[in-house]
Amino acid sequence: MTDIISKIDELIGKPCYLIDIFPCTVPATPDRRYFAIEELFQNDRAELDKKFCRILLKLYCYYDFGVSAGEKTAENPEPSQLINWVRRCFEGDWRKRDYIHIILPDCNAMVLLNGDDLYMSVYNPDKRLMELISQLAEAEGLFFYKAPEMQT
């Protein structure tokens, strides 16, 4: 993989799926209760962070990774380095956390972990990757589904 950053730009516009704590997108309500609940989950998310980390480590056993974490990039980093970058996403105030892009060159897909989200995004997954991620998410008590189309 020659340029991780250009690959990120290419994949960000592709179909997106979510690995989420909810089984589907939460509908808006007049009282905006989701945001109060989101803050509760954000303030107590150690177990969720571990679930995301375990999914990524298991996925790494099946696919090569090209990783962009802040200013750093690497192809197939050592597992300990990958864990450090993932953990860094969750440090500090949840409104200012970091993110990590993981390119899976074998299937032209990308996983995006944003430390202030309660989900991970998966861009352009093929059928094999979707099946694997679905199983990994389910094993962690999470859900995998197609993200709703963004309104423009």
ZAKOL-651671 format. One line per field, with one value per residue (C-alpha): x, y, z; residue number from 1. Coordinates in steps of 0.1 Angstrom, whole numbers. Layout:
N
u <- X:...
v <- Y:...
w <- Z:...
i <- NUM:...
END
This chain:
152
u <- 0:17:-3:-25:-38:-50:-66:-85:-98:-109:-128:-145:-171:-179:-208:-206:-216:-215:-203:-226:-240:-275:-291:-300:-299:-318:-347:-348:-372:-385:-369:-335:-331:-305:-280:-284:-279:-250:-232:-238:-222:-194:-186:-184:-170:-141:-158:-169:-133:-121:-147:-136:-99:-107:-126:-97:-71:-91:-97:-59:-55:-73:-63:-32:-36:-24:-29:-31:-31:-27:5:18:13:24:17:11:22:32:1:13:16:-19:-32:-14:-29:-64:-62:-50:-83:-101:-79:-91:-124:-147:-154:-117:-106:-85:-92:-76:-80:-73:-71:-76:-59:-68:-105:-102:-120:-114:-123:-126:-125:-133:-127:-158:-182:-200:-195:-169:-174:-165:-163:-166:-167:-170:-192:-165:-155:-191:-197:-166:-172:-208:-196:-170:-194:-220:-195:-188:-225:-225:-244:-233:-256:-256:-253:-282:-275:-265:-290:-275
v <- 0:31:60:54:90:90:56:71:99:74:51:77:82:45:27:28:3:6:-15:0:-4:0:-24:5:42:58:80:116:125:159:156:146:118:101:128:124:87:91:112:85:59:83:88:51:35:14:-19:-5:6:-30:-44:-22:-31:-68:-66:-48:-73:-102:-86:-81:-118:-121:-89:-68:-33:1:24:62:74:111:121:85:58:22:-9:-40:-24:-46:-56:-37:-5:-10:-14:18:38:25:32:68:73:70:93:126:144:125:156:159:124:112:89:61:50:13:4:-33:-34:-70:-60:-23:-14:9:9:43:45:80:81:104:80:50:31:22:29:4:17:-4:-39:-68:-98:-118:-88:-80:-116:-117:-83:-93:-123:-104:-76:-102:-120:-86:-79:-52:-48:-44:-27:-4:33:55:76:112:139:167
w <- 0:-12:4:33:34:-3:4:33:11:-15:9:31:3:-1:16:54:80:118:147:174:209:194:169:145:144:173:161:172:200:210:245:229:255:233:240:278:274:251:277:303:281:272:309:316:284:296:287:252:245:253:230:201:208:209:176:159:172:160:127:124:125:92:73:68:82:70:100:103:139:142:124:124:97:96:76:98:131:160:179:210:189:174:210:221:192:198:235:227:209:243:264:279:276:253:232:223:217:188:159:139:103:95:58:49:15:7:4:-2:30:60:97:113:151:165:202:208:190:205:173:147:110:83:48:16:33:9:18:35:57:66:77:98:114:121:140:159:169:180:202:219:224:197:164:128:103:73:82:72:41:50:42:20
i <- 1:2:3:4:5:6:7:8:9:10:11:12:13:14:15:16:17:18:19:20:21:22:23:24:25:26:27:28:29:30:31:32:33:34:35:36:37:38:39:40:41:42:43:44:45:46:47:48:49:50:51:52:53:54:55:56:57:58:59:60:61:62:63:64:65:66:67:68:69:70:71:72:73:74:75:76:77:78:79:80:81:82:83:84:85:86:87:88:89:90:91:92:93:94:95:96:97:98:99:100:101:102:103:104:105:106:107:108:109:110:111:112:113:114:115:116:117:118:119:120:121:122:123:124:125:126:127:128:129:130:131:132:133:134:135:136:137:138:139:140:141:142:143:144:145:146:147:148:149:150:151:152
END
